[in-house]
Amino acid sequence: MDRTGEMSVPLPPAISGSFDIAIIGAGVVGCAVARRFALAGAKVVLIEKGTDILSGASKANSAILHTGFDAPPGSLELDLVRAGRREYLAIRDTLNLPLVTTTAFVCAWNSLEADKLAAIDAQAHENGITDVVLRSGAEARAAMPTLSERLAGALEVPGEHVIDPWSAPLAYLTQAVSLGAIFLRGAELLKGAFDGSWWLETSAGIIEAGSVINTAGLYGDIVDSRLGFEAAFRIKPRKGQFVVLDKAAARHVPRIILPVPTDITKGIVVCPTAFGNVLVGPTAEEQEDRVRATVETETLDALLRRAAEIVPALAGIPVTAVYAGLRPASEEKGYRVFVRPDKRAITLGGIRSTGLSSALGLAQHALKLYSDFAGDFAHPSEVPPVSVPNLAECRERDWQRPDHGEIVCHCELVTRREIEATFDSPVPPGDFGGLRRRTRAGMGRCQGFYCNARLAEMTRGKLATPLASETGESP
């Protein structure tokens, strides 16, 4: 029996014992928090109900490393975006994480939008981003001639860049695991009880931890409820649909093109990706469903039309992929961070479109909040080196090196060696989405039509849901 008098579920051997910190949710924030606490010397378990990291909101984003130029002045979000950006730039070479130095233009397409650029410029300066420059439409087009002649003006933001949105959290968790952290998949939190330490009932067993950190994203409010806390915020899922254009589009979009934002959304972005494509999106559509993010042909067509209005040369360029994601918006615009010292609990909620940029800053903040009520850990004597494989086009890819075995995915030039290595890594993929995010396999023009049979053969017995049945037919 457990301390609540209910029947205990035996712990699997891999997670027996107690932990200093249990982190709930393996999105980019959860992975960053696991790394920060492991680096501090904590015994960490990261709990994820899905079969891999980034199963929720974190898998779909625009992959921009933000400066915070347009964050609310004096806000926690601004502080954490800037802190996260600084740390990313400091550690990226060590972890082999790419940075595509694009810069950005906030573009005004009419006189009303142009009138707002001065206020955005002033806000950027107030936020400490002083290298921004107001440009006339002609000046901006001289720097990027593919922009539409309708351009009325722009604010140049040199520090806005593009990164690989999936390798970063993988690197964070890999470093945490190298320091002894446990990553527990398929472990949905069912409820929690606190009596000096936490007893967390999950679908994989019961876990004991001294403190708990909620980084559950789209389910952040539900996890708080299951931990026994009164509702402090409510997640209101916001769907964003995206279009990924063929690599032929990249030569026309060397910079991030941002719209003049509204009170609701940063708006539709046209930007290059680290993988050589061009991304258009996201939309901002509120919905109740926290699981399904559908794509609609009419909306996708509207995104394509908008992209061609901004950069006319994009008209007619083939679409490589479409997808939709959900952002964990709440009833308030800012981050929803709560600390409950008497229960040794922290909630990092409502982390919306800047989560990729602020994740490392949020992790720093969580450790400080924890230290204020629980003190410090003994730092590890050494930190094992960690370097994740490069997927970005701005650095050498594996296919360019000798003895890679074979090219398995010809659209994205993914090698057999890359695929085999990811299953031998400290955090192997648990599902096909995880494999795609670790290698780019199946993400190209044919969307896996030509390589899925080979991938099914190579991954047999290694994924939660196989790519083919044992009879060789699609499941």
N, C-alpha and C positions, 0 to 999 in steps of 0.2 A: 504494500500500500504506500502511496505517496503522502506528503505532508497535509494534503487536503482531505485525506481519508478515502480517495478514489483509487481504483486499481491502476497501478503503474504499468506503463508499456516498457519492456526491456530496451535499453539503449543498444543500438548496433555497436559492435566493438570499436569502430573507427571514431566514434564520438563519445565514448565512455569517459567518465570523470566530469569535473566541473570546469567552467571557463570564467575568466575575468569579465569578458564582454561578449554578449550575443548581439549580432547585428542582423536585422530582419529585412531582407530585400537586397538582391545582388544586381542592382542597376549600377550605373556609373558612380553614384554617390555611395552606395553600400560598399563597392569595391575600393573606393578611395578611403573610406573610413576604416575598413579592415586593414589596409596598408598602414595608415597613420598610427593606429593603435598597436599593430604588430611592431612597427618601428620603435614605438615607445616602450615595448617590453611586455605588453599584455598578452595573455592567452586568449585567443580570439576564435569564435565560431561565426561564420557567415551562413545564414539560413535563407534558402531560396525555394519557393514552392514550385518553380519551373524546373526544367531539366538542364538549364544552362544559365549562365549570366546573361544579362540584357534581354530577359524574356518579356519585359514590359515596355514602359515608355522609352527607355534608353536606347532601344534598338533603332528608333526612327528619329533622326534629327538632321539638322542642316550642317553639322560638323564645323561650325565657325568658332574659333577661339576669340571670344569677345574681349574688348578693352574695358567695357563698362561705361563708354562715353554717353550712352543714353539711359543708364540706370537712374532710378530716383535718387537725387542728391541726398547724401547723409544716410542712405538706407543700408541695411545689413547686406542686401543683395550686392550693392556696389562694392562694399568692403570685401566680400567673399569672392566676387568675380575677379577683382584685382589681385587678391591673394592667390587664388587658384591659377590665374594666368602666370603670375611670377614664378610659382613653383613648377608649373609645366615647363616653362622656358628653362628653368634651372636643371631639371632632371631629364629632359627629353633625349639628350645625346646619350646619357648613361643607359636609359631604357630602350634606346633605338626607336624613338617615336618621331614621326616626321612633322615638319612644319612647312606648309606651302605659303610663301610670303606673297600674298596677293594684294593687300590693301583693299579698302572698300570705298564706294561712293554711295552716299545717301542721296538719291536722285529725286528731284522735284519735276513733275511733268506738267504743271500749270502754275499760274501766278499765285494761287492760294497756297499751294504746297511750297513754292519758292519763298513766300513770306514767312514760313515756319522755320526755314533753315537757320536764320540768325539765332532763334531761340535754342535750337538744337546745338548750335556752335557754342552759345553761352553756357548751356548745360554741360557740354563736354569739358569746357574749361573749369567750371565749378567742380566737376568730378575729377579734376587733375589730369585730364587728357588734353594736353596743350598743343599737340602737334597737328591738330585738325586744321583744315584750310577750306575756306569758302571759295567755290569756283563758279564762274559763269558757265552757262551751258556750252559755249564755244570752248572754254578752257578745258572742261571735262571731256568733251569730245576730241580735243586734240590729244589728250592722254589715252583715250579709248575710243578710236574712230568708229567702232561698230555700234555705239550707242545711237539711238534714234535722234533725228534732227529736231524732234519735238522737245528735247531736254531743255528745261528752263533754268536749271541751276543744280549745283551739287555741293555736298560737304564731303571733302576727302578725309578719310580716317585711315592713316597709314598703318596703324597697329592691328587692324582687323585681319586675321589670317584664317586659313583652312587647315584642319588636322584630320587624322584618321580617327573617326568616332568610336571604332570598335577595338583597336589595338591598345588605346590608352587604358580603359578599364581592365582589359586583360592583363596589361603590364602591372597595374596596381595590385590586382589580386594575386598574380604570380609572385610578386615580391612579398606579399603577406604570407602566402603559402610557404615560401622559402624560409620564412621566419617562424614557421610552426602553426600558422593559422589553419583551421579546418573549414573547407567549403562543403556544405551539406545541401545537396540538391533534392528535389522532390520532397521538401519538408515544409508544408504549409503550416503556419502558426494557427492553432485551433483555439488556444486560450493560454493565459499566463496568470500566475499567482506569485505574490511577493510576501515573504516573511523574514526579511533580512537578506535573502538572496532570491533570485528569480527561478521559478520552475515553469518552464515553457513546454506545453504539450504541443507537439507537432505531429504531422502525419507520418513522420519517420521515427518517432520516439520522444521521450522526455529529456530535456536538456536543462542542466543547472548552470546558472551564470550569476555573477555578482551584480552586473548591471546590464541593461538592455538599451539598444539604440534602434529606433524605428526609422528605416530608410525605405519604406515599402512603396513609395511613389503613388501609383494610382489607387493603392489600397491602404494608404497611410492612415486615414481616419478609421477604417475598419480594424486595422491592427491595433491602434490606440484603444478602440472599444474592447477588443479581445484581451488586451492587457489590463482591462478594468478601469480605464480612465474615462472621465466624463468628456463628452465631445467638445473639443476646442476649435475644430475647423471641419469643413466638409469638402471633400474632393468633388469637383465638377468637371468630369473629363472633357477635354477639348480636342477634337479630331483635326488632324492636319493631313491633307492629301498632297502627294508629291509626284512629280514626273522626272524621270532620269533620261536625259537626252544622250544620243550616241556620242562617241568620242570625237566625231568630226565637229561637234559643237564647241569643243574646248578652245580652239584657236580664236573664236569670236568672243569669248568671255574670259579674259585674263584676270579680271577683278571681281570682287563681290559687289553685286548691285543690290542695294537696300532701298526700300521705299521710305517715304516719310511716315513714321509710325502713327497709329491711332491709340486711343485710350485702351482698346481691347487687345490689339495684337501688333507685333512688329511688322506684320504684313508679308507679302509674297516676295521672296528673294530669288534672284537669279545668280548662281555662283558656280565656280568650278569646284570639282571634288578632288580629293587626294588620289583618286583612282582614274583620273583622266576623262571623266564625264562632266556634264553640266546638270545641276540640280535646279528645279523650279518648284517653289512652294515655300511654306505650307499654307493651306487654307486655315481658317479658324472657325470650327463648327462645334458648338456645345451639344453634348448628348449625355444620356444617362448610362448607357452601356459602357462598362469598364473593360470589356473583353474584345468585342468585335469592332474593328475599324475598317469599314468598307470603302471601296473606291467607286466613284460614279463617273460614267463616261462624260456626262455633261460638264461636270466640274473639271475633269482632266482636260477636256477640250478648251475650257475657259483658261486654264493655266497655260496651255500651249499658245493660245491667242495672245495672252498677256505677255508671254516671253517674247513673241515676235514683235509686239508693239515696242518693247524695251530695246531689243536687239533684233532688228529686221532680218539679219542673216540667219536667224534661228528658224525662220519659217521653212517648213518642209523637211527639217532634219529629223531622221527617224528617232522613235522612242525606244530606248533600251528596256526600261522597266517603269512600272507604276507601283506605288505603295501608299499606305496610310498608317499613321501612328496616333497615339493618344497622349496628350500632355496632362500631367496632374495639376491642373489649375484648381483653385479654391475660390471661396466667396470673396477673398481679398487678393489684391494684386501681388503683394509682397510675399517673401518666404514665410512659412509658418513653422517657426522653431520654438520648441517648448522644452524646458528642463524641469524635472520633478526630483529635486535632491532627496526628499524623504523616501522616494521609491527607487532612487538610483536609476533614473530613466531619462532619456533624451529622445525627442522627436524632431526629425528634419523633414518637414512636409511642405507641400505646395511648391516644389522646385520645378519650375516650368522650363522655358526655352533656354535659359542660361546655365542649366545644370551641368552640361559638359565642361563649360569654362570654370564654373565655381566649385566643382566637386572637390578638388584638392583643398580649396579654401574652407569649404564646409567641414572637411575632415579635420583641419587644423582647429576650427571653431569648436567642433564636438569634443576634441581632446581637452581644450581649455575649459569648456563647461564641466567636463568630467573631473578635471583636476581640482576645480573649485569646490566640489563636494566630496571627492574621494581621494585626493592626493595623486602622487605620481607613481609610476612603475620603475623598475630597474631596467635601464636600457640594455639591449643585447650587446654583447662584447664585439660582435662583428655582423655585418650585413652582407649576405651572399650576393654576388653580382647577378643581375637579371637583365636579359636583353630579349625582346620579343621580335619575331620575324617582321621584316618590312613588307608592307603591301602597297605602299605609295609609289606613284610614278616619278616622284622627284628624287628617288634614291634607286640604287641598283636593286633589281628584282632577282629572285632565285633562278628564273629561266635564263638569265644572262650569265650564269656561272656554269662551269663544267660539271659533268657527272650528276645532273639532276634526275636522271632516270628516264623520264618521258614527260611530254606535255599532256596533261590529262584534260584540262579545260583550255581549249584553244582560243576562245573569245577573250578570256582574261589572262591567258598565259600562266596557268597554275601548274606546277610540277608535281610529279609523284612524290618527290622528296618532301615538298612542303606539306602535302596531305599526310604522309606517314609521320612526319615530325610532330604534327599537332596532336596526334594520338599518343605520342610518347612524352608530351609536355606535362608540366605539373598541374595544369588546368585543361585537360582535354575537352573537346566538344561533347556535349551530351545529346545534341540533336542536329538535324541537318542545317537549321538556321545558324547554330553555333559554328558548324564547319564552314559555312559560307562566309560568316563574318571573320573567321580566322584565316581564310585562304583566298577569298573571292571566287571560289569554284562555283559555277552555275549562275553567276551574276551578270554575264555578258549578253550579247545580242540574242543568243538562242535560248537564254534562261534555262540552261541545263539540258536542252533537247538532245544534244549530241554527247554530252559527258556523263549524264546521270547513270547510264548503265555501268560505265566503268567505276563511277563513284560508289554505286550500290555494291559492286564486287569488292572494292577496297575497304568499305566500311561495314561489311557484314559482321553482325554481332557486336558492333561498337557503339551504336546509337540507340536511344530509347525507342524510337520508331524507325524501323528499317526502311531503306529506300525501295526495297523490293521484298516480296515474300520469298519463302524458301523454295517455292516452285518457280521463281524467276518472274512472276507476274507482279504488277504494281499492287501495293496493299490497298 
